[in-house]
Amino acid sequence: MTADPLPRLSILGSPVHLHPNYCQWLRSQLDQQRGLHVVTLNAEMTMQAQQNPQLAAAIQQADLVIPDGAGVVLYLKLVGQPCQRQPGIELAQQLLAQLSPQEPVVCYGGKPEVIQQAARHLRQQYPHLTLSGVYHGYLNQDEQHQLLQDLHQQQPAVILVGLGVPRQELWIQHHRHHCPRAIWIGVGGSFDIWGGVKPRAPRWMGDNHLEWAYRLYQEPWRWRRMLALPKFAWNALVEIMMGNRQGKRDKQAKRTQK
């Protein structure tokens, strides 16, 4: 079964879906056994998609693309579609809190010691949670094959994949047929946070669209990747201006026709 369609907009070629409560919508789809691929879109991923056709296709084909990054939220506000930022880690946590013990979860990604620490944290945080499989992100070919076999046999309700962009999106796209009724979510570095390796940015920084600065402070080596942010801002501004001009031309054309 396919998921219920949601309204969506395009941001520099990448879609983003609009809904007032993404977790509620996911829960409703899970209840109807509708499999989903969830993408957490930010400015960096949007710019990567412009250079990576495979990633662009995976985002286009995803069933739910949420506004994870501040740049995406600001873009939507500028085009008259204000919405709340929905960090992927928070969406995953909200969904885990609503699962029953009969709805198992598989976690895949991160370093071996980190994913085990993350699993312990999740079990403590959600005592009702059934973690049916915990796999690190450095599996060899035979271990990968075993993981896919396990997924096919277990048919978990939710599969959290933390392999980083674009690897996690492509991996989900290629393998989601093994569990067609599951919710697959690319959670990026969430296992590092749940495993206590990296702290999240303070709430006030997230609320003021400054989480990127905190990440750069934590990981200065990311500065090259952060160059995508000003590129995104410029390209988004140009796209909005061009859209406004086209809108004005269309209105003028309609007046002329009258």
C-alpha positions in Angstrom: 0.0 0.0 0.0 1.2 3.5 -0.8 1.2 6.3 1.7 -1.4 9.0 1.8 -0.2 11.9 -0.3 0.8 15.2 1.4 1.1 18.7 0.0 4.6 19.4 -1.1 6.8 22.3 -2.3 10.0 22.3 -4.2 13.2 23.8 -2.8 16.0 24.1 -5.4 14.7 20.9 -7.0 14.2 18.9 -3.8 10.7 18.4 -2.4 9.5 19.0 1.2 6.1 17.8 2.5 3.9 20.0 4.6 1.9 18.7 7.6 1.2 20.2 11.1 2.1 17.0 12.9 4.5 14.7 11.1 4.6 12.1 13.9 0.8 11.8 14.0 0.8 11.3 10.2 3.5 8.6 10.5 1.6 6.8 13.2 -1.5 6.8 11.0 0.4 5.3 8.1 2.0 2.7 10.3 -1.4 1.7 11.6 -2.4 1.1 8.0 0.8 -0.9 7.3 1.9 1.6 4.7 5.7 1.5 4.2 7.5 4.8 4.2 10.9 6.3 3.4 11.5 9.4 5.5 14.1 12.0 4.5 15.2 14.8 6.8 16.0 17.7 4.5 18.5 20.5 5.3 20.4 23.0 3.2 23.5 20.8 2.9 21.5 17.9 1.6 19.7 20.1 -0.8 23.0 21.3 -2.3 24.4 17.8 -2.4 21.3 16.6 -4.4 22.1 19.2 -7.1 25.4 17.5 -7.6 24.3 13.9 -7.1 21.6 12.6 -9.3 21.2 9.4 -7.3 20.6 11.4 -4.1 18.2 13.7 -5.9 16.2 10.7 -7.2 16.1 9.1 -3.7 14.7 12.4 -2.2 12.2 12.8 -5.0 10.9 9.2 -4.4 10.8 9.4 -0.6 7.3 9.3 0.9 8.0 12.0 3.5 10.6 14.8 3.3 10.5 16.9 6.5 12.0 20.4 7.0 14.9 19.4 9.3 17.3 22.4 8.6 16.9 26.0 9.5 17.6 27.1 5.9 14.7 25.0 4.6 12.3 26.5 7.2 13.4 30.0 6.3 12.9 29.3 2.6 9.4 28.1 3.3 8.6 31.2 5.3 9.9 33.5 2.5 7.5 31.8 0.0 4.5 32.2 2.3 4.5 28.7 3.8 5.7 29.1 7.4 6.2 25.9 9.4 7.9 24.6 12.4 11.4 23.0 12.0 11.2 19.3 12.5 14.6 17.8 13.5 14.9 14.2 12.4 16.2 13.1 15.8 13.1 14.5 17.5 10.7 12.9 15.0 12.4 9.6 15.6 12.1 10.0 19.3 8.4 11.0 19.1 7.7 7.9 17.0 9.6 5.5 19.3 7.6 6.8 22.3 4.4 5.8 20.5 5.4 2.2 19.5 4.0 -0.8 21.3 6.2 -3.8 22.3 4.7 -5.6 19.3 6.2 -3.1 16.9 9.9 -3.9 16.9 12.7 -1.5 15.9 16.0 -2.1 14.1 19.0 0.3 14.4 21.7 0.3 11.8 24.7 2.7 11.7 27.4 4.3 13.7 30.6 2.8 15.2 30.3 -0.5 17.0 30.7 0.8 20.5 28.5 3.9 19.8 25.5 2.0 18.4 25.6 -0.3 21.5 25.6 2.7 23.8 22.8 4.3 21.8 20.8 1.1 22.1 21.2 1.1 25.9 20.1 4.7 26.0 17.0 4.0 23.9 16.0 1.0 26.0 16.3 3.1 29.2 14.4 6.0 27.6 11.7 3.8 26.2 11.3 0.7 28.5 8.4 -0.6 26.3 10.6 -0.5 23.2 11.4 -3.7 21.4 14.9 -3.4 19.7 15.0 -6.5 17.6 18.3 -5.7 15.9 21.3 -3.4 16.5 23.9 -3.3 13.8 26.9 -1.0 13.4 27.7 0.8 10.2 30.9 -1.0 9.3 29.5 -4.4 8.3 31.4 -6.5 5.8 29.7 -8.0 2.8 28.7 -11.2 4.7 27.4 -9.2 7.6 25.4 -7.0 5.3 23.8 -10.0 3.7 22.9 -11.3 7.2 21.4 -7.9 8.1 19.2 -8.0 5.0 18.1 -11.6 5.8 17.3 -10.6 9.4 15.2 -7.6 8.2 13.3 -9.9 5.8 12.6 -12.4 8.5 11.8 -10.0 11.4 9.7 -7.4 9.4 10.3 -4.6 12.0 7.9 -1.7 12.2 10.6 1.0 12.2 14.2 0.9 10.8 16.5 3.7 11.8 19.5 4.1 9.5 22.4 6.4 10.5 25.0 6.1 7.8 25.2 9.8 6.9 24.2 11.6 3.7 23.9 10.4 1.0 24.8 6.8 1.9 21.8 6.3 4.2 19.2 7.6 1.7 20.6 5.4 -1.1 20.8 2.4 1.2 17.2 2.8 2.2 16.1 3.3 -1.4 17.9 0.1 -2.5 16.7 -2.1 0.3 13.3 -1.0 1.6 11.6 -3.7 -0.5 12.8 -6.2 2.2 10.3 -4.6 4.7 7.6 -3.0 2.6 5.4 -2.1 5.6 8.1 -0.5 7.7 9.0 3.1 8.3 12.6 3.7 7.2 14.2 6.9 8.6 17.6 8.3 7.8 18.7 9.6 11.2 22.2 10.9 10.3 24.3 11.4 13.5 21.5 10.6 15.9 23.2 7.5 17.2 26.2 9.6 18.2 23.9 11.8 20.3 22.0 8.9 21.8 25.3 7.1 22.5 26.6 10.2 24.4 29.4 10.8 22.0 28.2 14.2 20.8 25.8 16.6 22.6 23.0 18.4 20.8 23.1 22.1 20.4 21.4 24.1 23.2 17.7 24.6 22.7 18.1 28.3 22.2 20.5 27.8 19.4 18.1 25.5 17.6 15.2 27.9 18.1 17.3 30.7 16.6 18.6 28.7 13.6 22.1 28.5 14.9 22.5 24.8 15.3 24.9 24.8 12.3 27.3 27.1 14.3 27.3 24.7 17.2 28.1 21.8 14.9 31.0 23.8 13.3 32.3 24.5 16.8 32.2 20.8 17.7 33.7 19.7 14.4 35.8 22.4 12.8 36.8 20.0 10.0 33.3 20.4 8.6 34.0 24.0 7.4 34.3 22.9 3.8 30.9 21.2 4.0 29.4 24.2 5.7 30.2 26.2 2.5 27.0 24.7 1.2 25.0 27.0 3.5 25.8 30.3 1.9 25.5 28.7 -1.5 22.0 27.4 -0.5 21.0 30.9 0.8 22.1 32.6 -2.5 20.5 30.0 -4.8 17.3 30.0 -2.7 17.1 33.8 -2.9 17.6 33.8 -6.6 14.9 31.1 -7.0 12.4 33.1 -4.9 13.1 36.3 -6.8 12.7 34.6 -10.1 9.5 33.0 -8.9 8.1 36.4 -7.8 8.9 37.9 -11.1 7.3 35.1 -13.0 4.2 35.4 -10.7 4.0 39.1 -11.6 4.3 38.4 -15.3 1.5 35.8 -15.0 -0.8 38.3 -13.3 0.0 41.0 -15.8 -0.7 38.6 -18.6 -4.1 37.7 -17.1 -5.0 41.4 -16.8 -4.1 42.0 -20.4 -6.2 39.1 -21.6 -9.2 40.6 -19.7 
